[in-house]
Amino acid sequence: MTHSSAPGKIILFGEHAVVYGRPALAVPVTQVHADVEVSDSARSGIWIEAPAVGLQAELNALAPDHPLAAVINNLFFRSHVSPFPNLEIRITSTIPVASGLGSGAAVTVALTRALASHLDGSMTDEELNAFAYEIEKIHHGTPSGIDNTVVTYARPVYFVKDQSIETFLVGQPFTIVIADTGIPAPTKESVADVRKLFESDEKYWDNVFDEMADISFAARRVIEEGWIEMLGALLDENHALLQHLTVSSPELDALVEAARRAGALGAKLSGGGRGGNMIALVEPESAETVAASLKEAGARNTIITQIT
Ligand code: MEV
């Protein structure tokens, strides 16, 4: 049997703008993860069990564009595996689906790694990342590639589409509270809506994306230098621009406000928006208080994570 695990992720700065070539910062979240076990099967076929999404099926029963079928078929074709072996695949994940925490990318990366090692094949991170990006296109339409990149490398990433991967260093660890609105919001939809908005006035929205890029650029410096006291204002500014881009929601705004009232240094939505998760920068000693206030304000779940 082979096993592989991949973390969740949060975007600190630059979501949506990153689809338009601007930089974004994302970090892995190891408190949540996708896990995949692959073992040889006594019955014929490739049997997939994914209790989190209520899936129990043989590979051929899945639509060819189902992301799990796409991983298995593409990987086996790419590796010239023929005929397909008989396998049992069990996928478990603690990453909420459609919440901005990169659940799709984490399942893809964990599944690909587990299958590749079960076949005694090895893939470099670069190969795996390129492969996972192709699968992300099925999940998200026109993704930037940031989710698969941060999940594959499991390191803080300063990401610019179509450019080589840059990781960044954290000068001084800082604490983030992540809170889930509990509202699933597929990234594909918010990305498609932003595309329509962008096409309605490209010059105007290009300026907005430039402002987001300035924030990401500044945030990288601030994080690398360890000037954490300056980070809160950047989160707040980024959230205001995301509201303007119409990807926030009353529930996300309520959580962002609740975090600020409870003493967070800054807060914003994270990921595709409209639902899913928000993040708040907190002093370590007030993390529990802010998390409790977020729960009172309607958060389904909270995670306290240290960015190091
Ligand atoms: C999703 O985690 C981040 C978005 O910027 C989409 C993408 O980069 O592909 C909203």
Boltz pocket constraint, residues with backbone or C-beta under 6 A from the ligand:
constraints:
  - pocket:
      binder: B
      contacts: [[A, 11], [A, 14], [A, 15], [A, 16], [A, 17], [A, 18], [A, 19], [A, 100], [A, 140], [A, 142], [A, 143], [A, 144], [A, 145], [A, 146], [A, 147], [A, 187], [A, 191], [A, 271], [A, 272], [A, 273]]
      max_distance: 6.0
